[in-house]
Amino acid sequence: MSSSAIPPITETIPPLFLGSSPFNHQYNPDPHALPTTAIITTALASGISGLDTSPYYGPAELLIGAALSTPEVTTKYPRERIFISTKCGRIPGKEGNVFDYSPAWIRRSVERSIKRLNLSSFKSEAQFAAESDPDSKVDPNTYPSTEYVDLVYCHDVEFVSDTEVLEAITALRGLRQEGKLRYVGISGYPLDKLVHLAEMVKAQTGEPLDAVMSYANYTLQNTTLLDKAVPKLEAAGVKVITNGSPLGMGLLRKEGVPVGSMGAWHPAPEGLRAACAKASDVAEKEGWTLANLANRFAFESWLEKGARVGTHVAPEASVAPRDEMMEGVMVRSEGEGRKYGVTVCGCSQVKEILDTMELWRDIILADSGNKVQVEKKQGVQKLAERLQKEVFGEWKDVGWDSPGEGFTRGVHRLEDEESDEKWGKK
């Protein structure tokens, strides 16, 4: 598909993604032991039509690719009906903070992601239609390619120079012309950096970014994304802002921050961790786990308040029954109607997917005017305001530095990358 034929991202990106950062050694001691195939097939069957990943998430792309190549996926889902986003530029290396934004590496990274994700195992919608019609005379050689990623972000842009980001964006747009991807974006944590880069890309290339992923900046504890960045990113022409890590990279849980085989890595200060622990106690007294409350608040609030930089794909479409697969996993809404904020949420277990979808359906019911869920929404909002004022207090909207103190950038060595490939496949 030529870039001129690519529909606007606001007409294709779904409002809810399964994030795969938990399929990583940072979050779990052994990602290979996770039921990742069951997680992904359950997510798709439950209506989640967006998958987000990154080469930096250890074996995540390989684990997702293994799931996507199973008959349970390839016989039911045309490639066009699953929106896949990945990233490039940040690399899991022996020296820790390794980045390579060079055009040559960006190309190699994207092409490797396509291979790792097993996108060649899919059929296109045209092939599904032809194979279901015994009288079809469509030439199989005319079927559209399925070997593309929908969206590629430059990963954690705050760790590299502006020049490197600009070169990487240019390289990604070149790959878009070749049909290897459709949309280009950036991801990172510091909001001022994301805004600066979005403004720079538009000013220097004449074309705005399709998407920006911000993580841990629109949560129960920190809502700075909305006022500090959204108006400026929108002015810079950014079409979609995806809200990642609604639990603050695992901070907003009773269990506290996750610790995988890489040890303690979460940058949250001790005072903030203590405030989150207290918030968990208060939430439980009100009948909530902190994680469920935080997810409901972030999902529901961003669905509405992030709509100005969201999608026209309705959330109702994302939870449609999956029995009639040819109707698609994702139904595009018509025209220039209502928009919805886009959220990316990671899960490590099948039960977490099921709990997430139950929460999502309750949110949709509230949005449609269901009395019980409207009252529940109001209760969530009141409890959230109470926690933000009385519990988080001085820790409300407090984050952390990125890069952190003492940051040193590692050197990308191809020999390390080759060993990483073997490590990823286990």
N, C-alpha and C positions, 0 to 999 in steps of 0.2 A: 504494500500500500504506500503510495507516495505521500509525502508530508502534506500536500495540498488536499488529499482525500481523507486525512485523519480527522474524525469528528472532534469537537471541543472536548476537553477532559471533563468539563462539567456535565456532559451528556453520557459519560461512560463510567466514571469512577463511582463505586458503590459507597454508601455511607458507613459501612462497618467492615473492618479488616481483621483477620487473624494475624497477629504479629508473631514472628518466630524468634525473637531475641531470647526467649526461654530455652530454645533448642541449642543452648550454648553452655560452655563450661563456666561462664560467669554466674549463671543462675542455677545450674544443676551439675552435680558431681559427674554424672555420666549421661550426656544427652542421648547417646545411642540406646540407653535403657528406657527412654521415654516411649510411650505408645504413639509415636508421631504419625504413623499411617492412619491409625484409628482416630487420632485427633483431627487430622485434615479431612478425612472422609466424613466424619461426623459433622465437622464445620460446614462442609459443602452441602451435605444432606439437610442440615438445619437451616440453610439459607445464607450463610456467609460466603459471598462471592468474591471477596478480596483477600489476597494473601500477600503479606509483606515480609521481606527477608533481606539478607545481606551476606556477602562473603565474609564479613567480619564476625558474623555470628557462628564461627567455628563450622561444624558440619551441617548447619541449618539448611543450606541450599541442597545439599546432597540428600538429606532426610526428606525434604519436601519433594524433591525429584523422584525419590523412590515411591512416595505415596501417589504422586500424579501419574506415574506410569502403570499403576495397577488397573486391571480391567474395571474395577469398581468406579474408577474415574473416567478412563478413556472411552468406555462404552456408553457413558451417560452425558458427559459434558463436552460440548464443542469448545474449542480453544477460546473463541470470542466471548464466551460466557463466564470466564474466570479472569478477573483483573489481577495481574501479578506485578508487584513492584519489588525492585531490588535496589541495591546501592553499589557504589564503586569508590575507589580511592583510599579506603581504610582497610588495613590488612592485618590479620592475626599473625604476629611474628614473634620471633624469639626475643627481640628487644622491646617488646611491649607496644609503644606508640609508633606504629609504622604506617606511613602514608605514601602513596604514589599517585599523583594526579597527572602524570605525563600522558599525552595523547596515546602513545603506544600502549601503555598499561591500561588505560581506560578501555581501549578496544579489546585488548586481551581479556580484561575482567568481564566485560559484557558478554563476549562470545563464550567465555567459560561458564558464566551464569546460565546462558541459554542451554548449554550442554548439561550442566549439573542438574538443572530443573527438568530435564527430559522432555522439553517442549516439542520435540519431534514426534513424540508418542501420541500426540493429540490428533484429532480430526477437526477440520474446519466445519462450520455450519453448512457450507455448500456440499461437503462430502457426506455429512449426515443426511442431508436432504436427498442427495442423489442415491445413496445406498438404501434409503427407505422407499424409493420409487423404482419398481421393477422395470418400468419403461424408460428410465432415464438414459439419455444418450450423452451425458456430460463427459467430456474428456477428462480423465483423472489428472492429466498434466496441467489442467487449468485451475485446479483447486488452490486457494490461497495458502501461503505458507503459514504454519503455526509456530515457526521458530523465531519468536520475538518476545520481548518483555514489554509490558504496557508502559511502565514508568520506571525510570532510573534516577535516583538521587545521588548527588555527590555527598558522600558520607562524612558527617562531623566536620563541616567546613571551617569551624573556628580554629582548627589546628594547623591550617596551611595558609599560604599567602593569597592575596586577592588575585594575583597574576595566575597562580596555579588553578584557582577556581575557574577563572575565565577561560583558560586553555582547556580545562576538562569539559566545561559547558559546550565549547565549540566542537570538541571531539564527539560529545554525545549527540549533538545536532547533526554531525556528519553521519553517525551511525543511524540516526533517525532517517536520513535520506536513503540509506541502504535497506531500510525496512527491518532493522534489528531491534528497534524500540519505537515507541510512539510519543512519549512525553518525557520532559526533562525537568528536574528539580534539584533542590538542595535540602540537606537535613542538618540539624545541629541543635545546640542548647541555648547559647546566649542570644537573646532576642535582638539586641542592637546589632550584632554581627549578621544575623539573618536578614535584617532590614537593610543594612548597608550593602550586602552582596546583591540582594534583589534589585536595589536601586542601581547599583553599578552595572549589573548585567543588562538591564533595560537601557541604560544610558549609553553603554559602549557597543551594544550589539543591535539595538533598535528593536529587539524582541524580548518580551518579558518571560520570566520563568513560568512554566505551567503549574508547578506545585512547590510548596515548602512544607517540610515536616518539622514541627516543633514538638519536643517531648518534655514531659513533666512540667509544663508551664501553663496547663489548664487542668487543675485538679481540685480536689476538695480543699487542699491547703494553699494552693498557689494558682491564682487566676490572672496573672499578669499578661498572658498572651493576648487576652481580649482587648484591653485598653492600650497596652504599650506597643503592640506590634501589628494587630490586625488592620487598623486604618492605614498605616504606612505601607504594609505589604500590599494591601488592596490598591493603594495609589501607585505602587510600582508595577501594577498590572498582573500580579500573581493571581492565577485563576482559583486555586484551591489551597487551603492550609489544612493539612492533616494533623490531628491532635493525637500524638503518641504518648504512651506510658501514662494512662490516667491514674495509675497507682503510684506515680512517682518512682518508677523503676523498682517497684516492690516495697517502697517505703510505707505506704498506707495499707498495712496489713497487721493483724494481731501478732504474727510471727516476726515482724520487723523485716529489715532488709535481707534479701537472699544472699546466701554464701555458697558458692559452688566450689569446684576443684581449684579455682584460681585464688581462693581465699577471700578475705574482706576487701571489697573494692568500692562499695557505694560511697559517694563523696558527701553525703548529708552530714552536717555537724551534729554533735551529741545532743545539743539542746533541742534541735528539730526532731531528732529521733525520740527523745523523751516526750515531747509534745504529742507526737503521733501515738505513742504508747498510751498516753492519757486519753487521747481521743478514742482509742479502741475501747477502753473501759467504759467511757460515756456512751458510745454507740451500742455496746452490748446491753447496757441497762435499758436502752430504748428499743431493743429487739433486733438490732442489726449487727452483723459483723462489719468491721471497719472497711474491709475490701468491698463488700456488696454495697455499702452506703456510698463509698467513694466512687465506685463504678457507676452507680445509678445517677449520682449527682453530675459526674463529668459527662457521661453519655448523653443524658437528657438535656443538660444545660448547653452543651456544645452543639447538639443537634439543632437547637434553636438559635443560639447566639453566634455560632460559627457558620450559620447559613449564608451569610453575605459572601463568604469565601468557601462555599460548599458545592454540593452536587445537585443536579436536577433529578438524579435517580432516587426514587422514593423509597423510604425504608420499608414500606409495606411490600414492595417488590422483593426485597431481600429476605423475606421470611415466608414467601409463597411456598406451598407444598411442592415437593420435588417429584411427584409421581409421573407427571407428564413432562419429561425432560426436554422434548423438542420445543416447549414453550420457553425454555431457557431458565438459567439460574438467576439471571438478572434482567428485569424488564425495564427498558428505558422509558422514563416519563416523557410526555409529549410537550413540545412547545417551550416557551420561556416562562414557565410557571414557578411554583414554589421551589426553594432550595433547602438543603439540609447539610449541617456540619458533618464532617467526616472524622471518624475515630478509628485508631489502631490499638487493639488490645491483645496482649500476649496470653497464652494459656499453656500449661504444662501437662494437663490431664484431661481426659474425655469429660469428666464431671464438670470441670471448669467451663468447657464449651457449652454443655447443657445448661449450667447455671447462668452463663452469659446470655444465652438465647432466651431463657425464661425472663431475665431482666429486660432484655431488648423488646420482647413482646409486650411486657407490661408498660414500657415507655411508649410504644406505638399505640397501645390502647388508651393511655392517658392523652396522647396527642390527638386521638380521634374522639375524645370527649367522654370516654368511659368513666362513670362517676367514681367507682371504687379507686381506679388508678389516678384520677385527677386529685382525689383527696390524699392518696399516698404521695403523689408528687409534691403537693403542698406541704405535707409532713416532712418530706426529705429536705425541702428548701428551708423550712424553719429550723430543723436540726442542723443543717449545714451552716446556717447563719450563726447559730448558737456556738457551734464548735469553732468557727472562724473567729468569733469575737472573744469567747470565754476560755477556750482551750488553747488554740494556736496563738492567739494574742499577738505578741511581738514576733512570733515565728510565722505569722500569716504573710504569704508572698515572699518568704525568704528562700533563696536557692543556694547555689554554690558556684564557685569559680570554675570555668572551663575554658582553656586548660587550667588545671590546678597548679598550686605552688610546686616548683621543682620540676615542671614538665620538661622532658627532653625527648626529642624526636629520633626514633630509630631509623636505621638504614634498611631500605628494601633490597633484599638480595634474592635473586631468582632461585638460588639453591635452597633457601629457606622455604620459598613458595612451593617448590616441588615436594619437599618433605611435608609441608602442610597439606598438600593434596593427598598424600598417602595417609597422613594422620586423619584427615577428614573422612576418608573412606573406611578407616579402621580395618 
